[in-house]
Amino acid sequence: MPPAALFSPRHWLSWIGLSIVWCVGKLPFTAQRVLGRALGVLTARLPGERRRVAERNIQLCFPDLDATHRAQLLHASLRDLGMLLVEFALAWFGSARALARVPCAISGLEHLEHCRAQGRGVLLVGAHFSHLELCARLVSQRIRIAGMYRVMDNPVFERAVLQARLRYAQAMFAKEDLRRIVKYMKSGGTVWYAPDQDMRGKDSVFVPFFGVPAATITATHHLARLSGAAVIPFFHRRNADGRGYTIRLEAPLESFPSADVAVDTARVNAIVERMVREAPAQYLWIHKRFKTRPEGAAPLY
């Protein structure tokens, strides 16, 4: 049972919201797709700060696109946010039977199996696409993985979502829990995480992302160095027909980590950029990726 404090009146709206998400997660996959597309019509029309952030990010990252094509990408990415709710709901609260019915093609598992045969841990490096949580669960049906996550500010959602994740993940680590993550990978475990957000106040360096200096956490370099784990790019996308997902695990990065943390971090950004270019409308452009600026540089938002 949740602690009694979580049932106080100030959390009632959170429980209502959580109940709605739970109900969405129990819908048939076809109904979820219809609902996601309907929500997408609304999210594409809503004004606000996040829309302006997405528009600015697309302008910065695709300067060669003309205004028409940038507007088309913005509209498509905002519509994609409609699927975010249903995909997170399915990942958190969908049954194992429901997940087994979701069409999913996975390639590259042999890279992971090879590392495991050697007793070597693996760091799966992905990116913040709208379906990141769902695809992590789809992968967990084939392999045992753990995840890194940021603790939610809302205690109701934090408790419920952590419990939901632990039903399919072998473990969940807060991003600050470096010691346990390293120990887990040293024992041969596989950890998934996405290093493509501006984590202000964290250990980071400025390296290019779509040609723009971006404050990027150096955790990939440090985790690989401390654990000896292989670093495997983990890419996923929703298929063009919207009926399923394609997941690709690539070969482990060679000569990683190097002696240069900035070089390694730039290499990771280049991998994320390549992933984004394959499915740009499915990337979460609403995050202020370039909020932290080099000293003396003008703000971009």
C-alpha positions as CSV (number, residue, x, y, z in Angstrom):
1,M,0.0,0.0,0.0
2,P,1.2,3.5,-0.7
3,P,2.0,5.7,2.3
4,A,-1.1,7.3,3.8
5,A,0.4,10.8,3.1
6,L,-0.1,10.1,-0.7
7,F,-3.9,10.0,-0.2
8,S,-4.1,13.5,1.2
9,P,-6.4,15.9,-0.7
10,R,-3.5,17.7,-2.3
11,H,-2.7,14.5,-4.2
12,W,-6.2,13.7,-5.4
13,L,-5.7,15.3,-8.8
14,S,-2.6,13.2,-9.3
15,W,-4.5,10.1,-8.5
16,I,-7.2,11.0,-11.0
17,G,-4.5,11.7,-13.7
18,L,-2.8,8.4,-12.9
19,S,-6.1,6.5,-13.1
20,I,-6.7,8.0,-16.6
21,V,-3.2,6.9,-17.7
22,W,-3.8,3.4,-16.2
23,C,-7.1,3.1,-18.2
24,V,-5.4,4.2,-21.4
25,G,-2.8,1.5,-20.8
26,K,-5.5,-1.1,-20.7
27,L,-7.1,-0.2,-24.0
28,P,-6.6,-2.5,-27.0
29,F,-3.5,-1.5,-29.1
30,T,-5.8,-0.4,-32.1
31,A,-7.8,1.8,-29.8
32,Q,-4.6,3.3,-28.3
33,R,-3.4,4.2,-31.8
34,V,-6.7,5.9,-32.6
35,L,-6.6,7.8,-29.3
36,G,-3.0,8.8,-29.9
37,R,-3.8,10.2,-33.3
38,A,-6.8,12.1,-32.0
39,L,-4.7,13.6,-29.2
40,G,-2.1,14.5,-31.8
41,V,-4.6,16.7,-33.6
42,L,-5.0,18.7,-30.4
43,T,-1.3,18.9,-29.4
44,A,-0.4,20.1,-32.9
45,R,-2.7,23.1,-32.5
46,L,-2.0,24.1,-28.9
47,P,0.1,27.3,-28.5
48,G,2.5,27.8,-25.7
49,E,6.1,27.7,-24.5
50,R,6.8,24.1,-25.6
51,R,5.7,24.9,-29.1
52,R,8.0,27.8,-29.3
53,V,10.9,25.7,-27.9
54,A,10.3,23.0,-30.5
55,E,10.1,25.5,-33.3
56,R,13.4,27.1,-32.2
57,N,15.1,23.7,-31.8
58,I,14.1,22.7,-35.3
59,Q,15.3,26.0,-36.7
60,L,18.7,25.5,-35.0
61,C,19.2,21.9,-35.9
62,F,17.9,22.1,-39.5
63,P,19.1,25.5,-40.8
64,D,19.2,24.1,-44.4
65,L,15.4,23.5,-44.4
66,D,13.2,26.2,-45.8
67,A,10.5,27.7,-43.7
68,T,7.8,25.5,-45.2
69,H,9.6,22.2,-44.5
70,R,10.5,23.4,-41.0
71,A,6.8,24.2,-40.3
72,Q,5.9,20.7,-41.6
73,L,8.4,19.0,-39.3
74,L,7.2,21.1,-36.3
75,H,3.6,20.1,-37.0
76,A,4.5,16.5,-37.4
77,S,6.6,16.5,-34.2
78,L,3.8,18.1,-32.2
79,R,1.3,15.7,-33.5
80,D,3.6,12.9,-32.4
81,L,3.2,14.1,-28.8
82,G,-0.3,12.7,-29.0
83,M,1.2,9.2,-29.2
84,L,3.4,9.9,-26.2
85,L,0.6,9.5,-23.6
86,V,-0.7,6.3,-25.0
87,E,2.8,4.8,-25.5
88,F,3.9,5.6,-22.0
89,A,0.6,4.3,-20.7
90,L,1.1,1.0,-22.6
91,A,4.7,0.7,-21.4
92,W,3.8,1.3,-17.7
93,F,0.4,-0.4,-17.4
94,G,-0.1,-2.7,-20.4
95,S,-0.1,-6.4,-19.6
96,A,2.6,-8.8,-20.9
97,R,0.0,-10.3,-23.2
98,A,-0.9,-6.9,-24.6
99,L,2.8,-6.1,-25.2
100,A,3.3,-9.4,-27.0
101,R,0.7,-8.4,-29.5
102,V,2.5,-5.1,-30.4
103,P,4.3,-5.6,-33.8
104,C,8.0,-5.2,-33.1
105,A,11.1,-6.0,-35.2
106,I,14.4,-6.1,-33.3
107,S,17.8,-6.5,-35.0
108,G,21.3,-6.6,-33.6
109,L,20.6,-8.8,-30.5
110,E,23.7,-10.8,-31.5
111,H,25.9,-7.9,-30.4
112,L,24.4,-8.0,-26.9
113,E,24.5,-11.8,-26.7
114,H,28.2,-11.7,-27.7
115,C,29.0,-9.3,-24.8
116,R,27.0,-11.4,-22.4
117,A,28.8,-14.5,-23.5
118,Q,32.0,-12.8,-22.5
119,G,30.6,-11.8,-19.1
120,R,30.8,-8.1,-20.1
121,G,28.3,-5.5,-19.1
122,V,26.5,-3.3,-21.6
123,L,25.4,0.3,-21.7
124,L,22.6,0.8,-24.2
125,V,22.7,4.4,-25.4
126,G,19.4,5.7,-26.7
127,A,17.7,9.1,-27.2
128,H,14.5,10.8,-26.1
129,F,11.9,9.8,-28.7
130,S,8.3,9.8,-27.7
131,H,8.2,6.0,-27.6
132,L,11.4,5.5,-25.6
133,E,9.7,3.9,-22.6
134,L,7.6,1.6,-24.7
135,C,10.5,0.4,-26.8
136,A,12.6,-0.2,-23.6
137,R,9.8,-2.5,-22.4
138,L,9.6,-4.2,-25.8
139,V,13.3,-5.0,-25.6
140,S,12.9,-6.2,-22.1
141,Q,10.7,-9.0,-23.4
142,R,13.8,-10.4,-25.2
143,I,16.6,-9.5,-22.8
144,R,16.9,-8.5,-19.1
145,I,17.8,-4.9,-18.8
146,A,17.9,-2.2,-16.2
147,G,17.2,1.5,-16.7
148,M,18.5,4.9,-15.5
149,Y,15.8,7.5,-14.7
150,R,15.2,10.9,-13.3
151,V,13.1,10.9,-10.1
152,M,9.8,12.5,-10.7
153,D,8.7,15.6,-8.8
154,N,5.2,14.2,-8.3
155,P,5.4,11.5,-5.5
156,V,2.2,9.8,-6.7
157,F,3.5,9.3,-10.2
158,E,7.0,8.5,-8.9
159,R,5.9,5.6,-6.8
160,A,3.4,4.2,-9.4
161,V,5.7,4.5,-12.3
162,L,8.7,3.1,-10.5
163,Q,6.7,0.1,-9.4
164,A,5.4,-0.4,-13.0
165,R,9.0,-0.2,-14.4
166,L,10.2,-2.8,-11.9
167,R,7.6,-5.3,-13.2
168,Y,9.6,-5.6,-16.4
169,A,13.0,-4.1,-15.7
170,Q,15.6,-6.1,-13.7
171,A,16.4,-2.9,-11.8
172,M,16.0,0.9,-12.0
173,F,18.7,3.3,-11.0
174,A,18.4,7.0,-10.3
175,K,20.8,8.8,-12.5
176,E,22.8,10.0,-9.5
177,D,23.3,6.4,-8.2
178,L,26.6,6.0,-10.0
179,R,28.1,3.4,-7.7
180,R,25.2,0.9,-8.0
181,I,25.1,1.3,-11.8
182,V,28.8,0.6,-12.1
183,K,28.5,-2.4,-9.8
184,Y,25.6,-3.8,-11.8
185,M,27.4,-3.5,-15.1
186,K,30.5,-5.0,-13.7
187,S,28.5,-8.1,-12.9
188,G,27.4,-8.4,-16.5
189,G,24.2,-6.4,-16.4
190,T,22.7,-4.3,-19.2
191,V,21.7,-0.7,-18.5
192,W,19.7,1.5,-20.9
193,Y,19.8,5.3,-20.7
194,A,19.5,8.4,-22.9
195,P,22.2,11.1,-22.5
196,D,20.7,13.7,-24.8
197,Q,19.2,16.3,-22.5
198,D,20.6,19.4,-20.9
199,M,21.2,18.3,-17.3
200,R,22.0,21.6,-15.8
201,G,24.3,21.4,-12.8
202,K,25.7,17.9,-13.8
203,D,29.1,17.0,-15.1
204,S,29.0,18.1,-18.7
205,V,31.0,19.5,-21.6
206,F,30.1,21.6,-24.6
207,V,30.2,19.5,-27.7
208,P,28.3,19.8,-31.0
209,F,24.8,18.6,-31.5
210,F,23.5,19.4,-35.0
211,G,26.5,21.8,-35.2
212,V,25.3,23.8,-32.1
213,P,27.4,23.7,-28.9
214,A,25.3,21.7,-26.4
215,A,26.0,21.0,-22.7
216,T,26.2,17.3,-22.7
217,I,26.6,15.0,-19.7
218,T,29.8,12.9,-19.7
219,A,28.3,9.9,-18.0
220,T,28.7,7.6,-21.0
221,H,32.5,8.0,-20.9
222,H,32.7,7.7,-17.1
223,L,30.4,4.7,-16.9
224,A,32.2,2.8,-19.6
225,R,35.6,3.7,-18.0
226,L,34.6,2.6,-14.5
227,S,32.7,-0.6,-15.4
228,G,34.4,-1.8,-18.5
229,A,31.0,-2.2,-20.2
230,A,30.5,-2.2,-23.9
231,V,28.6,0.8,-25.3
232,I,25.9,-0.2,-27.8
233,P,23.8,2.4,-29.7
234,F,20.1,1.6,-29.2
235,F,17.8,3.1,-31.8
236,H,14.0,2.8,-32.1
237,R,11.3,4.3,-34.2
238,R,7.6,3.9,-34.9
239,N,7.0,2.5,-38.3
240,A,5.6,4.7,-41.0
241,D,2.2,2.9,-41.0
242,G,2.0,3.4,-37.2
243,R,1.3,-0.3,-36.7
244,G,4.5,-1.2,-34.9
245,Y,8.1,-0.5,-34.0
246,T,11.6,-1.1,-35.3
247,I,14.4,-1.5,-32.8
248,R,18.1,-1.7,-33.8
249,L,21.0,-2.5,-31.6
250,E,24.3,-1.6,-33.3
251,A,27.8,-3.0,-32.9
252,P,29.6,-1.9,-29.7
253,L,31.7,1.3,-30.1
254,E,35.3,0.5,-30.8
255,S,38.1,2.2,-28.8
256,F,35.5,3.5,-26.3
257,P,36.2,5.1,-23.9
258,S,39.2,7.0,-25.0
259,A,41.5,9.2,-22.8
260,D,39.5,12.3,-23.9
261,V,36.1,12.8,-22.3
262,A,35.1,15.6,-24.7
263,V,35.9,13.5,-27.8
264,D,33.9,10.6,-26.4
265,T,31.0,12.8,-25.5
266,A,31.0,14.4,-29.0
267,R,31.0,10.9,-30.4
268,V,27.9,10.0,-28.5
269,N,26.1,13.2,-29.6
270,A,26.9,12.3,-33.2
271,I,25.3,8.9,-32.7
272,V,22.2,10.5,-31.2
273,E,22.1,13.0,-34.1
274,R,22.2,10.2,-36.6
275,M,19.3,8.5,-34.8
276,V,17.3,11.7,-34.9
277,R,17.8,12.2,-38.6
278,E,16.3,8.8,-39.3
279,A,13.0,9.8,-37.6
280,P,13.1,13.5,-36.9
281,A,9.3,13.9,-36.3
282,Q,9.4,11.4,-33.5
283,Y,12.1,13.2,-31.4
284,L,11.2,15.3,-28.4
285,W,12.0,18.7,-29.7
286,I,10.0,20.3,-26.8
287,H,13.1,20.0,-24.5
288,K,15.3,23.0,-24.2
289,R,18.4,21.2,-25.4
290,F,20.5,24.3,-25.8
291,K,19.4,26.2,-22.6
292,T,22.8,26.1,-21.0
293,R,25.2,28.2,-23.1
294,P,29.0,28.6,-23.2
295,E,30.2,31.5,-21.1
296,G,29.5,34.8,-22.9
297,A,27.2,33.2,-25.5
298,A,23.8,34.7,-26.1
299,P,20.7,32.7,-25.0
300,L,18.9,30.7,-27.7
301,Y,15.4,30.7,-26.2
